[in-house]
Amino acid sequence: MTTTTPPANPTSADAFDTPLVGIIMGSQSDLKIMTAAAELLRQFGVSYEITLVSPHRTPHRLVEYGETARKRGLRVIIAGGGGAAHLPGMVAAFTTLPVIGVPINSTTSIRGLDSVLSMLQMPSGVPVATVAIDGAANAAVLATQMLALSNARLADALEKYRTSLKDKVMRTIEELRKGGFSDD
């Protein structure tokens, strides 16, 4: 399963022929978590690909994915890992692109804590940026922030996104006030 998605609302200057972010996971059961990253990237207008790359069942595919990622135009990889959680660290071993690990609370993990630790304890020189357990949405935000360093459209999209988060909180505060609650 490999899906490539173009940006939602690209301008001609920002249209990308190839995906900029790779979203990978070791098992189809991780898809329910990792789709949150895909949805946010689509919202930001960032092109991405999403596929399965199992470090244990398809190790040669993992090596090829990591070694060819930069040549294929990827700039960031988001890798979900549950259970043994080897995928983020192993793909980081085969690329110099930034890898963002998403620890997944899978049926074979210890509430996702083992996955977090495996990503945090990477050896010096082979880092994996790690977000919260099941935090695929934050991984997408972080990937977009990395891309926005050289893309004004994405920087603007992130500003609008942050404003929308603030506005949502302010609406909730107003609803609470109308219901007789105080924010004090």
N, C-alpha and C positions, 0 to 999 in steps of 0.2 A: 504494500500500500504506500504509494508515494503520491502526494497531492501538492501541486504548485499553485499558489494563488497570487494573482496580480494585485497591486494596490487598489483600494476601494475607489479613491478619487484622485488619481494622479494628474498633475499638470504635465504638459509635454516636457518640461525641464526635469520633472521628477519621476517620469515614467521609467520603470526598470524592466529590462528584458529578462533578467534572471533574478531569482530570489536572493534577498540580502540576509535573511535569517533562516537557519535550519532548525526545525523543531524535530527532535528525535526522542524515541522512547524504546525500551526494551521489549515491551509486550503490549498487545492490543488492550489489555485491561487498564493500562496507563492513559489511554486515549481520553477517558472521561475527565481527567485532571488537565491534561495537556491542551485540550481544545480551548481552555480559557486563554492560553497564550495566543493561539491562532486568532481567536475572536478579537482580542485587543490589538494585535498587529494589524488586522484587517481594518479596525476602527481608525488606527493611526495612518493607514494607507501605506503600510510597509509590506513589501512582497516577501513571501516565505514559502518554504516547502515543509511538508510534514511526512514522516515516514517511520517505520520500525527499523531499528538497528540493534539487534540483540548481541551483547558482548559474549554470551555463552553459546547461543545457538547459531549465530552467524558472525563469528569472529573476523573472518576475512572481509565481510561487508563493512564491519566497523573500521578496520584498517583503511580500506579504500575510501570510505566516507570521510574520515578524518584527513587522510593525505590529499584528497582532491577538493576539499571544501573551498579553499581559497581560490584555486584555479577556476572553479565553477561559479565564482562571484559571491559566495557567502562572505559575510563580514562578522557575524556573530552566530554562535550555536547555543540553543537552549536544549538541554538534555535532561529528561526525566529519569529518575532512578528509584526503584523500590526494591524490596528484598535485599539482594546482595549489593545493589546500587553501584555497580561497577561502571555503568555506561558513561556518566559525566567525566570521571577521572580517566578512563581509558581513551575516550575520544580526545581529551585534552592532551594526551600523550602523543597523538598523531597529528596535531595541528598547533599553529601558533595563534590562531584566532581566539578571541575571548570565548570561554565556555561558561554558561550560566547553568548551574545544577539546580534541579527542582527535586527535592526529596519527596518521595511519594509514600503515603501511608497505605501500603499494599497489604494483602492478606498474608504475605510471607515476611513482613517486616515487624519490628517491635514498635508499633505505633508511629513508624517513620523516623524514630530516633536513631536507629542504626544507619539509616540512609543519610541523615544529616551529618553524623560523625564521619562517615566514609568520605563525604565531600569536603568537610572542613579540614580533615587531616591529610590533605594532599602534600606530597613532598615539595620541598623548596624548588622553585623553578617551573612547576607544573600546576599552577593554581586553577581552581574552579570557584568562580563566584557563586555563592550559595544563597538561595532565598528560603523562606519559611516552608515548612512541610505543606505540600499541596499548593504552593505559592506560584503557580504558573502565570497568573496574571501579573504579579510583580516582576517575574522574569521578562515578560514582554515589555513592561515599562522600562526596565533596566536596559534591555537590548535597544529600545527606541532612544533612550537617553544617550547611549553610546553612538548610535547612528546620527543623532541630532548634533553632535559635536561638529559635523561638517555638512549639515543640511538644515537650512533655515526653516523650510516648510515643516520639518519634523519638530524643530524647537518650538515653533508656533503651535503645533498640534499638542505638544506636551503642556504648554502654558494654558491652552483652552481646556485640556483634560483636568489639570489641577484646579482651575476655576470652577469647572463643573462639580468636582468633589466638594469644594467649599460651599457652592450654592446648594448642593444636596443637604449638607449639614445645616445650613441656615434655614432651609425650608422645614426640616425636621424640628428645629428649635421653635420656629413659628407655629408649627402644628401642635407642639407640646404646650406652648403658651396659650393657644386658643382652647386647649383641652383643660386648662386650669393648672398646668404644671409650670414650674419655674426652672430656669436654667441656673439658678444660684446654688 
